[in-house]
Amino acid sequence: MEDTIVDLKLLMHVVGSRHLSFCNAKTLTEVLGVDAGAVTPFALINDMEGRVNVALQRAMLTYPLLNYHPLVNTATTTIRSQDLLKFIYACGYTPQIVSLPAGNSAAA
């Protein structure tokens, strides 16, 4: 959700990671084929080596329609939340669905 504050140190425990950080522009382009500022779940189709781990906010999936950039940040497209899940699975991923309560915390 656009207004969720994500504590990466806490989130790394929720998703079972040793370290989390925001990705640098070079790696975004290399792995997902997108520029910084244009990150979108649709870019998973470009991750041919399966380097990405997908985590989705549980609250986000309660909305029937979701908006994302279609690989560039000059446009926005809408997808049904259930169709987003279908797309992610079709790309070969099993997303972790995590709870990220409002505020500066995250919990599974």
N, C-alpha and C positions, 0 to 999 in steps of 0.2 A: 504494500500500500504506500502511496506517495508520502503520507504523513507519518510513517513508522520510523522511529529512531532505532537503528540496529547497532547494538553493542557487539562488535566483531569478536572481542575476547570471550564474551559469554556465548555467542552464537557458535563459535568453533566447538564448544563442548556439546551443544545441542545437536550439531550435525556430525560429531565424531571426527573432527579434524584436528591435526596438530597445530595448524597455523592458518589463519585467514587474513587476507588483505585485498584491497582493491587492485585489480589487474592493471598493468601498465599498457600503454597504447600499442606498443609493438606486439605484445602477446595477444591482445584482443584481435588485432588484424590477422596475425598468424593462425590463431586457433579458431576464431569465430567469424573472421572475414568482415568485421565491423569496426568502425572508428569509435573512439571514446565518445561517450554521449549518445551513442546509438545502440547500446546494448539492449538486446531483446531476446525473448525465448525463441523467436524464429531463427536466430543465428545458430541454434543447435544443429540445424541441418548441415552447417559447414564444418562441424567438428568431426572430421573423418576418422580421427584416432581415438575418439571417446575420452578426451582429456578432461572434460567438464563434469563436475558433479552438480546435479540439479536439486535445488531446495526451493520449495514454494511456500508462501505464507498461507496457512490454513484459512484465515479470515478473507483473504483475497478470493479464494475459491467459492465463497458463499455468494458472490455477486454473479448474476447470470451472464453479464457481458464485461469483457476486459479490453483495455486499449493498450496497444504496444506500437513501437516503431516497426515498420516493415523493412528492417536492415539498414535504413537511413533515418536520421532524425529530422528530416524535412517533411515527414508525413506521419500519420497515425492511422492504424487500422483496428477494427474491432473484431473480437472473436468470442464465442461462447466459452465460458470457463471449462465446460466438459470437453469441448473441441480442442482447447489448448492442451488438456491432459492427453487426449487421443494423439495429437501431434507429437507431444513429447515422447510418448510410448512408441510411436511409429518411427521416431528418430533413434530408437534403441535405448532410451533412458527409463529408469524407474525413479521418479522424483521422490525425495523426502518431503513430506508435508509437515511443516513445523509451525508452532504457535509463536507469534511475536506480539506480545501485548503492547499496548500503547505505553510510552515511556521509554526508559533507557534500559530495557531488559529483554531477554528472550528465554522461553521455556518450551520444552517439548510437550 
